[in-house]
Amino acid sequence: MKIKKKETSDAVLNETDKQVIRDMVLNASLSRSALLSNLIDPRRDIDNECGYPKELTVEQYQLMYDREGIATRVVSLFPEESWADEPQVVEDEKMEDTEFEKAWKDLEQERNLNAFMLRVDRLSGIGRFGVLLLGFDDGKTLDKPVEGIDDNGMPKEGSRAERQLLFLRAFSESVVKIKSVEKNMQNPRYGKPLMYSIAFEDADKPKASTGETQIDTGKEVLVHWTRVIHVADNRDCSEVYGVPRMQCLFNRLYDLRKICGGSGEMFWKGGFPGYAFEMDPQAQAPVAGSDEDSALTEQITSYANGLQRYLRLQGITVNSLNPQVAEPKAHVDVQLEMIAIALGVPKRIFMGSEQAKLAAEEDARNWNKRIARRQNKYLSPYLIRPLIDRLIAVGVLPEPKNPYDVIWPDLAQPSEMDKANVLKARVEAFSKYVGGSVDMLIPPEVFFKMFMELDEAEIKEIVDAAKKRMDEFEEEQRELQKAVSEEERQQPGGDQEGMTEEQKM
């Protein structure tokens, strides 16, 4: 009995120690946060004074994305620009499609794979991650692993069967929870999710919200990782969680919301100025609650809220209060510039297509490089290839005979208008070169190479074509002269007609 009592005492003591440790960790965390705040500015708490939230939750990100158009633009900008031109999945460079290429094109058209990848790319930037759910015809529930993939995430040898992709669904972090992760450090998937919980929104129930937190009315379903493509943008220290696209500029979005909301309220109140009712000192004020007081109140209310445009007063002077209305454009522009700087996006491009057409050539070129880098360094290795590899492993796509590649359109390729402008400039340069007799000073080969930056093959083709055209022109002139001479000889009198005596001599 004593031993049992001692074990019980130790168990209680251990639990107490655990609680003490948790309290110490919490106090240390709070002390560190307070210390950092004091180091930044010990006299004031800027976040508190400006109304900025101390901790940002996925519900706040989702609410800002749903309600604020600029926040929606911040989240959607890079995905929309990256997927403006769809990529090609190529197994080899032959003109005819291979079996794998044909299967991919058919599946993409049937299930709109690019559209779903664009959707999950956008949704993953609201919070820290997003998921793309794949529905297969294997007859199992979503919480069971799909056959064809081992615990290490590699395809199983000899267990590949032909399957169909029934559906795809894209979800943001607001409706997804990671229930468990891989804890074996010898597993290539160490630290990555094993099981998800996804709240499917019911079609027959409206989406409700209370305050800052959204209420999911759908049913939560457990989903195994083999049926999910995990997407996380802006990864830093974690391969599971990325940095939300709104995080670094949430305060600016909050300020922009205050400016726009405050300006709307300001113009609403300023459109109907306030009035001060000054009573004559010698007049007798109506007793509160009397009929006169009620009639006066009703008359003022009808004037302020109704269509009545007159006031019948006695012994009372009405003074209009001058409204103070400020132009918010300058304040809005400052916030937009700071948002564009934080994103690293030229302001004209951030403002939309109308402004982007006027963007400087250098800004457009740098922007295209950034989009191309995102396409090749993020979308291809972290979204497109994992999806294709998963579809190959489970048997939806045939296994390619050669390594496939994801090719994006060249963003640096000039448009038709750019080509026309370049052609116009070159034609003008050629015209001035020939018309100004510059060829006497600079030979054509040197001019083409040094000033027009043409290669040797292009220069040779132009020079040979010019020589050929000159030879043809000279031959045409000789033929024309010959025809004229022949016609003159066939005329009556021949060459003697119309000549003077001296010319005949």
C-alpha positions as CSV (number, residue, x, y, z in Angstrom):
1,M,0.0,0.0,0.0
2,K,2.9,2.4,0.8
3,I,4.4,1.8,-2.6
4,K,1.1,2.5,-4.3
5,K,0.7,5.6,-2.3
6,K,4.2,6.7,-3.2
7,E,3.5,6.1,-7.0
8,T,0.3,8.2,-6.7
9,S,2.2,11.0,-5.0
10,D,4.9,11.0,-7.7
11,A,2.2,11.1,-10.4
12,V,0.6,14.1,-8.9
13,L,3.9,15.8,-8.4
14,N,4.9,15.1,-12.1
15,E,1.6,16.7,-13.3
16,T,2.3,19.7,-11.1
17,D,5.8,20.0,-12.5
18,K,4.4,19.9,-16.0
19,Q,1.9,22.7,-15.2
20,V,4.7,24.8,-13.7
21,I,6.9,24.3,-16.8
22,R,4.0,25.3,-19.0
23,D,3.5,28.5,-16.9
24,M,7.2,29.3,-17.1
25,V,7.2,28.9,-20.9
26,L,4.2,31.1,-21.2
27,N,5.6,33.8,-18.9
28,A,8.9,33.7,-20.8
29,S,7.1,34.2,-24.1
30,L,5.0,37.1,-22.8
31,S,8.1,38.7,-21.2
32,R,10.0,38.4,-24.5
33,S,7.0,40.0,-26.4
34,A,6.8,42.8,-23.9
35,L,10.6,43.3,-24.1
36,L,10.5,43.6,-27.9
37,S,7.7,46.1,-27.7
38,N,9.7,48.2,-25.2
39,L,12.8,48.0,-27.3
40,I,10.9,49.3,-30.4
41,D,9.4,52.2,-28.5
42,P,9.1,52.0,-24.7
43,R,6.8,55.1,-24.6
44,R,3.9,53.8,-26.6
45,D,2.2,50.7,-28.1
46,I,1.7,51.6,-31.7
47,D,-0.3,48.5,-32.5
48,N,-2.7,49.2,-29.7
49,E,-3.0,52.9,-30.5
50,C,-3.6,52.3,-34.3
51,G,-6.0,49.4,-33.6
52,Y,-3.8,46.8,-35.3
53,P,-4.5,43.2,-34.2
54,K,-1.8,41.7,-32.0
55,E,-2.2,38.2,-33.4
56,L,-3.4,37.4,-36.9
57,T,-5.7,34.3,-37.4
58,V,-6.7,32.6,-40.5
59,E,-10.3,33.8,-39.9
60,Q,-9.0,37.4,-40.0
61,Y,-7.2,36.7,-43.2
62,Q,-10.3,35.1,-44.7
63,L,-12.5,38.0,-43.7
64,M,-10.1,40.5,-45.2
65,Y,-9.9,38.5,-48.4
66,D,-13.7,38.2,-48.6
67,R,-14.6,41.8,-47.8
68,E,-11.8,44.0,-49.1
69,G,-11.1,44.3,-52.8
70,I,-7.5,45.4,-52.4
71,A,-6.8,42.4,-50.1
72,T,-8.3,40.1,-52.8
73,R,-6.0,41.8,-55.4
74,V,-3.0,41.2,-53.1
75,V,-3.8,37.5,-52.8
76,S,-4.8,36.9,-56.4
77,L,-2.2,39.0,-58.3
78,F,0.6,36.5,-58.6
79,P,-1.6,33.5,-59.3
80,E,-3.7,35.3,-62.0
81,E,-0.5,36.6,-63.7
82,S,1.3,33.3,-63.4
83,W,-1.5,31.3,-65.0
84,A,-2.4,33.9,-67.7
85,D,-0.8,31.5,-70.2
86,E,-1.1,27.8,-69.4
87,P,1.9,25.5,-69.4
88,Q,2.5,22.5,-71.7
89,V,3.5,19.1,-70.4
90,V,5.9,17.5,-72.9
91,E,7.5,14.1,-72.9
92,D,9.6,14.6,-76.1
93,E,10.0,17.2,-78.9
94,K,8.3,15.1,-81.6
95,M,5.4,16.6,-83.4
96,E,3.1,13.7,-82.7
97,D,1.7,13.4,-79.1
98,T,2.9,10.4,-77.1
99,E,0.5,8.2,-75.1
100,F,1.3,10.1,-71.9
101,E,1.0,13.6,-73.6
102,K,-2.4,12.7,-75.1
103,A,-3.7,11.3,-71.8
104,W,-2.6,14.5,-70.0
105,K,-4.3,16.7,-72.5
106,D,-7.5,14.7,-72.4
107,L,-7.6,14.7,-68.6
108,E,-6.9,18.4,-68.5
109,Q,-9.7,19.2,-70.8
110,E,-12.1,16.8,-69.1
111,R,-11.4,17.9,-65.5
112,N,-10.1,21.5,-66.0
113,L,-6.9,20.7,-64.1
114,N,-5.3,24.1,-64.9
115,A,-8.3,25.9,-63.6
116,F,-8.2,23.9,-60.3
117,M,-4.5,24.5,-59.9
118,L,-5.1,28.2,-60.4
119,R,-7.8,28.1,-57.8
120,V,-5.7,26.3,-55.2
121,D,-2.8,28.6,-55.9
122,R,-5.0,31.5,-55.1
123,L,-6.6,30.0,-52.0
124,S,-3.3,28.8,-50.6
125,G,-2.2,32.4,-50.2
126,I,-5.0,33.5,-48.0
127,G,-3.6,31.6,-45.0
128,R,-0.5,29.5,-44.6
129,F,-1.4,26.7,-47.0
130,G,-4.2,25.2,-49.2
131,V,-5.0,21.7,-50.4
132,L,-6.2,20.2,-53.6
133,L,-8.4,17.1,-52.9
134,L,-8.4,14.3,-55.5
135,G,-11.3,12.0,-55.7
136,F,-10.5,8.5,-57.2
137,D,-12.8,5.6,-58.1
138,D,-11.0,3.1,-55.8
139,G,-14.2,2.5,-53.7
140,K,-12.6,3.6,-50.4
141,T,-13.5,6.4,-48.0
142,L,-11.3,9.5,-48.0
143,D,-9.6,8.6,-44.7
144,K,-8.1,5.5,-46.2
145,P,-4.8,5.6,-48.3
146,V,-5.1,5.2,-52.0
147,E,-3.2,2.1,-53.4
148,G,-0.1,2.7,-55.4
149,I,1.9,4.9,-52.9
150,D,3.9,3.6,-50.0
151,D,4.4,5.3,-46.6
152,N,7.5,7.1,-47.9
153,G,5.5,8.8,-50.6
154,M,7.0,6.7,-53.4
155,P,5.1,4.7,-56.0
156,K,4.8,1.0,-55.1
157,E,6.3,-1.5,-57.5
158,G,3.7,-3.9,-59.1
159,S,0.7,-2.4,-57.4
160,R,-0.2,0.1,-60.1
161,A,-3.8,-0.2,-61.4
162,E,-5.8,1.9,-63.8
163,R,-8.1,4.4,-62.1
164,Q,-10.1,7.4,-63.0
165,L,-10.1,10.9,-61.5
166,L,-13.7,11.6,-60.5
167,F,-13.4,15.1,-59.1
168,L,-11.1,17.8,-57.7
169,R,-11.8,20.3,-54.8
170,A,-9.7,23.2,-53.7
171,F,-9.7,24.4,-50.1
172,S,-8.1,27.2,-48.1
173,E,-6.7,26.8,-44.6
174,S,-9.8,28.3,-43.1
175,V,-11.7,25.0,-43.6
176,V,-8.7,22.6,-43.3
177,K,-7.0,21.3,-40.2
178,I,-3.9,19.1,-40.0
179,K,-4.8,16.3,-37.6
180,S,-1.4,14.4,-37.5
181,V,2.1,14.5,-39.1
182,E,4.8,12.1,-39.8
183,K,7.1,11.8,-36.8
184,N,9.6,9.2,-38.1
185,M,12.8,11.1,-38.9
186,Q,14.0,8.3,-41.2
187,N,11.0,8.8,-43.4
188,P,11.4,11.2,-46.4
189,R,8.0,12.7,-45.4
190,Y,9.2,13.7,-41.9
191,G,7.2,16.6,-40.5
192,K,4.6,16.5,-43.3
193,P,0.9,15.9,-42.7
194,L,-0.6,12.4,-42.5
195,M,-4.2,13.1,-42.0
196,Y,-6.3,16.2,-42.7
197,S,-9.7,17.3,-41.5
198,I,-11.7,19.2,-44.2
199,A,-15.0,21.0,-43.6
200,F,-17.1,20.4,-46.7
201,E,-19.7,23.2,-47.1
202,D,-23.2,21.9,-47.4
203,A,-25.0,23.2,-50.5
204,D,-28.3,23.5,-48.7
205,K,-27.0,25.6,-45.8
206,P,-26.1,29.3,-46.0
207,K,-22.6,30.4,-45.0
208,A,-23.0,32.3,-41.7
209,S,-20.5,34.5,-39.9
210,T,-20.4,36.1,-36.5
211,G,-18.0,39.0,-35.9
212,E,-14.5,38.2,-36.9
213,T,-14.9,34.4,-37.0
214,Q,-16.6,32.5,-39.7
215,I,-18.8,29.5,-38.8
216,D,-18.4,26.5,-41.0
217,T,-21.8,24.9,-41.5
218,G,-20.4,21.9,-43.4
219,K,-19.4,18.5,-42.3
220,E,-15.8,17.7,-41.3
221,V,-14.3,14.7,-43.1
222,L,-11.0,13.0,-42.4
223,V,-8.8,12.8,-45.5
224,H,-5.6,10.8,-46.0
225,W,-2.5,12.6,-47.3
226,T,-2.4,10.4,-50.5
227,R,-5.6,12.0,-51.7
228,V,-4.3,15.5,-51.2
229,I,-1.8,17.8,-52.9
230,H,-0.5,20.2,-50.2
231,V,0.2,23.7,-51.5
232,A,2.1,26.3,-49.5
233,D,3.5,29.5,-51.0
234,N,6.2,31.7,-49.6
235,R,7.9,28.9,-47.6
236,D,10.6,30.0,-45.2
237,C,11.5,27.6,-42.4
238,S,8.7,25.1,-42.9
239,E,7.8,22.8,-45.7
240,V,4.2,22.6,-44.5
241,Y,3.3,26.2,-43.6
242,G,4.0,29.2,-45.8
243,V,3.7,32.9,-45.1
244,P,0.3,34.4,-45.9
245,R,0.5,36.9,-48.7
246,M,-1.3,39.5,-46.6
247,Q,0.8,39.1,-43.5
248,C,3.6,41.7,-44.3
249,L,1.1,44.3,-45.3
250,F,-1.9,43.6,-43.1
251,N,-1.5,46.8,-41.3
252,R,-1.6,48.8,-44.5
253,L,-4.7,47.0,-45.6
254,Y,-6.2,47.8,-42.2
255,D,-5.3,51.5,-42.7
256,L,-6.7,51.5,-46.2
257,R,-10.0,50.0,-44.8
258,K,-10.1,52.8,-42.2
259,I,-9.4,55.5,-44.7
260,C,-12.1,54.3,-47.2
261,G,-14.6,53.6,-44.5
262,G,-13.9,56.9,-42.7
263,S,-14.1,58.9,-46.0
264,G,-17.5,57.3,-46.8
265,E,-18.8,58.3,-43.3
266,M,-17.3,61.7,-43.7
267,F,-19.0,62.4,-47.0
268,W,-22.3,60.9,-45.7
269,K,-22.3,63.2,-42.7
270,G,-20.8,66.2,-44.5
271,G,-23.5,66.1,-47.2
272,F,-26.0,67.1,-44.5
273,P,-24.4,69.7,-42.3
274,G,-25.2,69.8,-38.6
275,Y,-27.3,72.6,-37.0
276,A,-27.1,74.4,-33.7
277,F,-30.4,75.6,-32.2
278,E,-29.8,78.8,-30.2
279,M,-32.8,79.9,-28.0
280,D,-33.5,83.5,-27.1
281,P,-32.4,84.0,-23.4
282,Q,-35.7,85.8,-22.8
283,A,-37.8,83.0,-24.4
284,Q,-39.2,80.2,-22.2
285,A,-37.9,76.8,-23.1
286,P,-40.5,74.1,-23.5
287,V,-40.7,71.7,-20.5
288,A,-39.1,68.3,-21.2
289,G,-41.8,65.8,-22.0
290,S,-44.5,68.4,-22.7
291,D,-46.5,68.6,-25.9
292,E,-44.5,71.6,-27.1
293,D,-41.3,69.7,-26.5
294,S,-42.6,66.6,-28.4
295,A,-43.8,68.8,-31.3
296,L,-40.5,70.5,-31.6
297,T,-38.6,67.2,-31.6
298,E,-40.9,65.7,-34.2
299,Q,-40.5,68.7,-36.4
300,I,-36.7,68.6,-36.3
301,T,-36.8,64.8,-36.9
302,S,-39.0,65.3,-40.0
303,Y,-36.6,67.9,-41.3
304,A,-33.5,65.8,-40.8
305,N,-34.8,62.4,-41.9
306,G,-37.7,63.2,-44.1
307,L,-38.7,65.3,-47.1
308,Q,-39.8,68.3,-45.1
309,R,-37.6,71.3,-46.0
310,Y,-38.9,73.9,-43.5
311,L,-38.8,74.5,-39.7
312,R,-41.5,76.6,-37.8
313,L,-39.7,78.0,-34.8
314,Q,-40.3,80.8,-32.4
315,G,-37.6,82.3,-30.2
316,I,-35.0,79.9,-31.7
317,T,-32.2,80.7,-34.1
318,V,-30.8,78.0,-36.3
319,N,-27.1,78.1,-37.1
320,S,-25.5,75.8,-39.7
321,L,-22.3,74.1,-38.7
322,N,-19.6,74.1,-41.4
323,P,-18.8,70.5,-42.3
324,Q,-15.1,69.4,-42.6
325,V,-14.6,67.2,-45.7
326,A,-11.1,66.1,-46.8
327,E,-10.0,64.6,-50.0
328,P,-8.9,60.9,-49.3
329,K,-7.1,60.3,-52.6
330,A,-3.6,61.3,-51.4
331,H,-3.9,59.0,-48.3
332,V,-5.2,56.1,-50.4
333,D,-2.3,56.6,-52.9
334,V,0.2,56.4,-50.1
335,Q,-1.2,53.1,-48.8
336,L,-1.3,51.6,-52.3
337,E,2.3,52.6,-53.0
338,M,3.4,51.0,-49.7
339,I,1.4,47.8,-50.6
340,A,3.0,47.7,-54.1
341,I,6.5,48.2,-52.5
342,A,5.9,45.4,-50.0
343,L,4.8,43.1,-52.7
344,G,7.7,44.1,-55.0
345,V,5.2,44.9,-57.8
346,P,5.2,48.0,-60.0
347,K,2.2,50.2,-58.9
348,R,0.8,50.4,-62.5
349,I,0.8,46.6,-62.8
350,F,-0.8,46.2,-59.3
351,M,-3.5,48.7,-60.3
352,G,-4.7,46.5,-63.2
353,S,-4.6,46.0,-66.9
354,E,-5.5,49.6,-67.8
355,Q,-2.5,50.9,-65.9
356,A,-0.2,48.0,-66.8
357,K,-0.4,49.0,-70.5
358,L,1.3,52.2,-69.5
359,A,4.0,50.5,-67.4
360,A,7.6,51.4,-68.2
361,E,9.4,48.9,-70.4
362,E,12.0,48.2,-67.6
363,D,9.2,47.6,-65.0
364,A,7.4,45.2,-67.4
365,R,10.6,43.3,-68.2
366,N,11.5,42.9,-64.5
367,W,7.9,41.8,-63.7
368,N,7.9,39.2,-66.5
369,K,11.2,37.8,-65.0
370,R,9.6,37.6,-61.6
371,I,6.6,35.8,-62.9
372,A,8.8,33.4,-65.0
373,R,10.8,32.7,-61.9
374,R,7.7,31.9,-59.9
375,Q,6.4,29.6,-62.7
376,N,9.6,27.6,-62.9
377,K,10.8,27.6,-59.3
378,Y,7.5,27.3,-57.5
379,L,4.5,26.2,-59.6
380,S,6.3,23.5,-61.6
381,P,8.1,21.7,-58.8
382,Y,5.6,22.3,-55.9
383,L,2.2,22.1,-57.6
384,I,2.2,20.7,-61.2
385,R,4.8,18.0,-60.9
386,P,3.4,16.6,-57.5
387,L,0.0,16.5,-59.1
388,I,1.2,14.7,-62.2
389,D,3.4,12.3,-60.2
390,R,0.5,11.4,-58.0
391,L,-1.8,10.8,-60.9
392,I,0.8,8.5,-62.5
393,A,1.4,6.6,-59.2
394,V,-2.3,5.8,-58.7
395,G,-2.9,4.9,-62.3
396,V,-4.9,7.8,-63.6
397,L,-2.1,8.7,-66.2
398,P,0.1,6.2,-68.0
399,E,3.7,6.1,-67.0
400,P,5.8,8.1,-69.5
401,K,8.6,6.3,-71.3
402,N,10.8,9.4,-71.0
403,P,11.1,12.1,-68.4
404,Y,8.5,14.7,-68.9
405,D,9.0,18.4,-68.7
406,V,6.7,21.4,-67.9
407,I,7.2,24.2,-70.4
408,W,5.8,27.7,-69.8
409,P,5.3,30.3,-72.5
410,D,8.1,32.7,-73.0
411,L,7.0,36.0,-71.3
412,A,9.9,37.8,-73.0
413,Q,8.5,37.1,-76.4
414,P,7.5,40.4,-78.1
415,S,3.9,41.0,-78.9
416,E,2.5,41.8,-82.3
417,M,2.6,45.5,-81.5
418,D,6.2,45.2,-80.4
419,K,7.1,43.4,-83.6
420,A,5.4,46.1,-85.6
421,N,7.2,48.9,-83.8
422,V,10.6,47.2,-84.2
423,L,10.0,46.6,-87.9
424,K,8.9,50.3,-88.4
425,A,12.1,51.5,-86.7
426,R,14.3,49.2,-88.8
427,V,12.7,50.3,-92.0
428,E,13.2,53.9,-91.1
429,A,16.8,53.3,-90.3
430,F,17.4,51.4,-93.6
431,S,15.7,54.3,-95.5
432,K,17.9,56.9,-93.9
433,Y,21.0,54.8,-94.4
434,V,20.3,54.4,-98.2
435,G,18.8,57.9,-98.7
436,G,21.6,59.6,-96.9
437,S,24.3,57.8,-98.9
438,V,25.8,56.5,-95.7
439,D,26.9,53.4,-97.6
440,M,29.7,55.4,-99.0
441,L,31.1,55.7,-95.5
442,I,29.9,52.5,-93.8
443,P,29.6,49.4,-96.0
444,P,26.3,47.5,-95.6
445,E,27.8,44.5,-93.9
446,V,29.3,46.7,-91.2
447,F,26.1,48.7,-90.8
448,F,24.0,45.6,-90.4
449,K,26.4,44.0,-87.9
450,M,27.3,47.0,-85.7
451,F,24.2,49.1,-85.7
452,M,21.4,46.7,-86.5
453,E,22.9,43.8,-84.4
454,L,22.2,41.1,-87.1
455,D,24.1,37.9,-87.1
456,E,26.3,36.7,-90.0
457,A,23.6,34.5,-91.5
458,E,21.0,37.3,-91.6
459,I,23.6,39.7,-93.1
460,K,24.5,37.3,-95.8
461,E,20.9,36.6,-96.6
462,I,20.1,40.4,-96.9
463,V,23.3,41.2,-99.0
464,D,22.7,38.2,-101.4
465,A,19.0,39.2,-101.8
466,A,20.0,42.8,-102.5
467,K,22.6,41.7,-105.1
468,K,20.1,39.4,-106.7
469,R,17.5,42.2,-106.8
470,M,20.1,44.6,-108.4
471,D,21.0,42.0,-111.0
472,E,17.3,41.5,-111.8
473,F,16.8,45.3,-112.0
474,E,19.7,45.7,-114.4
475,E,18.5,42.9,-116.5
476,E,15.0,44.4,-116.6
477,Q,16.5,47.8,-117.7
478,R,18.5,46.1,-120.5
479,E,15.4,44.3,-121.7
480,L,13.4,47.5,-121.6
481,Q,16.1,49.4,-123.5
482,K,16.3,46.6,-126.0
483,A,12.5,46.6,-126.5
484,V,12.5,50.4,-127.0
485,S,15.2,50.2,-129.6
486,E,13.4,47.4,-131.4
487,E,10.2,49.5,-131.5
488,E,12.1,52.5,-132.9
489,R,13.6,50.5,-135.7
490,Q,10.3,49.1,-136.7
491,Q,8.8,52.6,-137.2
492,P,8.6,54.0,-140.8
493,G,11.9,55.7,-141.8
494,G,13.7,53.9,-139.1
495,D,16.3,55.9,-137.2
496,Q,16.6,58.5,-140.1
497,E,13.1,60.0,-139.5
498,G,13.1,63.2,-137.5
499,M,16.9,63.6,-137.7
500,T,18.6,66.8,-139.0
501,E,21.0,66.8,-142.0
502,E,24.0,67.2,-139.7
503,Q,22.8,64.2,-137.6
504,K,22.4,62.1,-140.7
505,M,26.0,63.1,-141.8
